[in-house]
Amino acid sequence: MRAITILLGAIVVIALLAFSLFTVDQRQYAIVFQWGEIKRVITEPGLDFKWPLIQNVRYFDRRILTLDNPEPERFITSEKKNVLVDSYIKWRIVDPKLYYISVQGDEARARIRLNQTVNAGLREEFGKKTVHDVISGERDKIMELMRKKADVDARTIGVEIVDVRLKRVELPV
């Protein structure tokens, strides 16, 4: 009887330990929640501890992510000409707590916000430029300016814009 009690006690201790330990990969951030409230943010990889049944862990990617629109956007230049622009955005989470608070940790919401910011900036810039400028002349300047402008807004949601690229700019048929 005593052996069974010791065995059951050992199983319970092992189970509690198994539910208490978690690992954070080097490609991730982790946020530990207690009753839905953020308790701590883990930015370093390794083995960590949480209280079982009281705390839970949510992971966020720290790698560079890509937002690539499937369809080119239509913008109007200063000459009132339409151009089709195919672009993409490279971004990453730099402040997981702010990211979670701003967009509830939802990557789709972050993508929508970043896409809106970059598209608004591109509309503004393309509205100041001629067709010749956007197709050949000032393309690099537009991309760098957009990266800087979008990064300022993205920092408010805990995200860094690494790059904004214009893959293709063409006149519609």
NULO-495891 format. One line per 8 residues: number of its first residue (from 1); their letters; for each residue x negated, y negated, z of C-alpha. Coordinates in nm, 2 decimals. Layout:
BEGIN
NUM) A) X/Y/Z ~ ...
//
This chain:
BEGIN
1) MRAITILL) 0.00/0.00/0.00 ~ -0.28/-0.24/0.09 ~ -0.45/-0.17/-0.25 ~ -0.14/-0.26/-0.44 ~ -0.11/-0.59/-0.24 ~ -0.47/-0.68/-0.32 ~ -0.42/-0.59/-0.68 ~ -0.11/-0.80/-0.71
9) GAIVVIAL) -0.29/-1.09/-0.54 ~ -0.58/-1.06/-0.77 ~ -0.34/-1.06/-1.07 ~ -0.17/-1.37/-0.95 ~ -0.50/-1.55/-0.89 ~ -0.63/-1.46/-1.23 ~ -0.30/-1.57/-1.39 ~ -0.31/-1.91/-1.21
17) LAFSLFTV) -0.67/-1.96/-1.31 ~ -0.59/-1.87/-1.67 ~ -0.31/-2.13/-1.68 ~ -0.52/-2.39/-1.51 ~ -0.82/-2.39/-1.75 ~ -0.82/-2.53/-2.10 ~ -1.09/-2.63/-2.35 ~ -1.14/-2.94/-2.55
25) DQRQYAIV) -1.30/-2.89/-2.88 ~ -1.57/-3.14/-3.01 ~ -1.32/-3.24/-3.28 ~ -1.05/-3.33/-3.04 ~ -0.93/-3.57/-2.77 ~ -0.70/-3.44/-2.50 ~ -0.45/-3.62/-2.28 ~ -0.34/-3.45/-1.96
33) FQWGEIKR) 0.02/-3.53/-1.86 ~ 0.19/-3.48/-1.53 ~ 0.57/-3.49/-1.54 ~ 0.54/-3.68/-1.87 ~ 0.31/-3.95/-1.74 ~ -0.05/-3.98/-1.87 ~ -0.29/-3.88/-1.59 ~ -0.62/-3.87/-1.78
41) VITEPGLD) -0.78/-3.88/-2.12 ~ -1.05/-3.64/-2.20 ~ -1.30/-3.75/-2.47 ~ -1.58/-3.51/-2.40 ~ -1.57/-3.15/-2.53 ~ -1.58/-2.86/-2.28 ~ -1.39/-2.66/-2.02 ~ -1.15/-2.86/-1.80
49) FKWPLIQN) -0.89/-2.80/-1.53 ~ -0.52/-2.88/-1.50 ~ -0.25/-2.79/-1.24 ~ -0.04/-2.51/-1.39 ~ 0.33/-2.58/-1.43 ~ 0.29/-2.94/-1.32 ~ 0.05/-3.07/-1.59 ~ 0.04/-3.01/-1.96
57) VRYFDRRI) -0.22/-3.10/-2.23 ~ -0.18/-3.25/-2.57 ~ -0.46/-3.26/-2.83 ~ -0.54/-3.53/-3.09 ~ -0.78/-3.50/-3.38 ~ -1.09/-3.72/-3.36 ~ -1.20/-3.64/-3.71 ~ -1.16/-3.88/-4.01
65) LTLDNPEP) -0.81/-3.84/-4.16 ~ -0.70/-3.93/-4.51 ~ -0.38/-4.10/-4.61 ~ -0.34/-4.06/-4.98 ~ -0.02/-4.17/-5.15 ~ 0.12/-3.92/-5.40 ~ 0.25/-4.20/-5.63 ~ 0.07/-4.52/-5.74
73) ERFITSEK) 0.22/-4.84/-5.60 ~ 0.33/-5.13/-5.83 ~ 0.19/-5.47/-5.75 ~ 0.23/-5.81/-5.91 ~ -0.07/-6.03/-6.00 ~ -0.09/-6.41/-5.99 ~ -0.01/-6.40/-6.37 ~ 0.32/-6.22/-6.28
81) KNVLVDSY) 0.20/-5.90/-6.45 ~ 0.26/-5.56/-6.30 ~ -0.03/-5.33/-6.22 ~ -0.02/-4.97/-6.09 ~ -0.26/-4.91/-5.80 ~ -0.35/-4.57/-5.67 ~ -0.53/-4.59/-5.33 ~ -0.61/-4.40/-5.02
89) IKWRIVDP) -0.70/-4.48/-4.66 ~ -0.95/-4.31/-4.43 ~ -0.88/-4.35/-4.06 ~ -0.94/-4.20/-3.72 ~ -0.81/-4.22/-3.37 ~ -1.05/-4.42/-3.14 ~ -0.82/-4.48/-2.84 ~ -0.60/-4.17/-2.77
97) KLYYISVQ) -0.41/-4.33/-2.48 ~ -0.32/-4.64/-2.69 ~ -0.24/-4.42/-2.99 ~ 0.00/-4.21/-2.78 ~ 0.17/-4.51/-2.63 ~ 0.20/-4.69/-2.97 ~ 0.32/-4.41/-3.19 ~ 0.41/-4.14/-2.93
105) GDEARARI) 0.11/-3.94/-3.07 ~ 0.30/-3.88/-3.39 ~ 0.06/-3.87/-3.69 ~ 0.35/-3.94/-3.93 ~ 0.44/-4.26/-3.75 ~ 0.08/-4.37/-3.76 ~ 0.06/-4.30/-4.13 ~ 0.37/-4.50/-4.20
113) RLNQTVNA) 0.23/-4.80/-4.00 ~ -0.11/-4.78/-4.17 ~ 0.05/-4.75/-4.52 ~ 0.28/-5.05/-4.46 ~ -0.01/-5.26/-4.33 ~ -0.24/-5.18/-4.63 ~ 0.04/-5.22/-4.88 ~ 0.14/-5.56/-4.74
121) GLREEFGK) -0.23/-5.67/-4.76 ~ -0.27/-5.54/-5.11 ~ 0.05/-5.73/-5.22 ~ -0.09/-6.05/-5.08 ~ -0.43/-6.00/-5.24 ~ -0.30/-5.89/-5.58 ~ -0.07/-6.19/-5.58 ~ -0.38/-6.42/-5.56
129) KTVHDVIS) -0.58/-6.24/-5.84 ~ -0.55/-6.22/-6.21 ~ -0.53/-5.89/-6.40 ~ -0.90/-5.91/-6.50 ~ -1.00/-5.97/-6.14 ~ -0.82/-5.67/-6.00 ~ -0.92/-5.43/-6.28 ~ -1.29/-5.50/-6.30
137) GERDKIME) -1.41/-5.82/-6.13 ~ -1.33/-5.83/-5.76 ~ -1.22/-5.47/-5.69 ~ -1.50/-5.41/-5.43 ~ -1.42/-5.74/-5.25 ~ -1.05/-5.65/-5.23 ~ -1.13/-5.31/-5.09 ~ -1.36/-5.45/-4.82
145) LMRKKADV) -1.12/-5.73/-4.73 ~ -0.83/-5.48/-4.70 ~ -1.04/-5.26/-4.48 ~ -1.12/-5.54/-4.24 ~ -0.76/-5.68/-4.23 ~ -0.60/-5.34/-4.19 ~ -0.85/-5.24/-3.92 ~ -0.75/-5.54/-3.71
153) DARTIGVE) -0.39/-5.43/-3.71 ~ -0.48/-5.06/-3.67 ~ -0.67/-5.13/-3.36 ~ -0.35/-5.23/-3.19 ~ -0.23/-4.87/-3.22 ~ -0.56/-4.71/-3.12 ~ -0.68/-4.63/-3.47 ~ -0.98/-4.74/-3.67
161) IVDVRLKR) -0.97/-4.79/-4.05 ~ -1.29/-4.64/-4.19 ~ -1.22/-4.71/-4.56 ~ -0.97/-4.83/-4.80 ~ -1.03/-4.73/-5.16 ~ -0.86/-4.82/-5.49 ~ -0.89/-4.51/-5.70 ~ -0.72/-4.64/-6.00
169) VELPV) -0.58/-4.98/-6.11 ~ -0.40/-4.98/-6.45 ~ -0.15/-5.17/-6.65 ~ 0.19/-4.99/-6.69 ~ 0.30/-4.90/-7.04
//
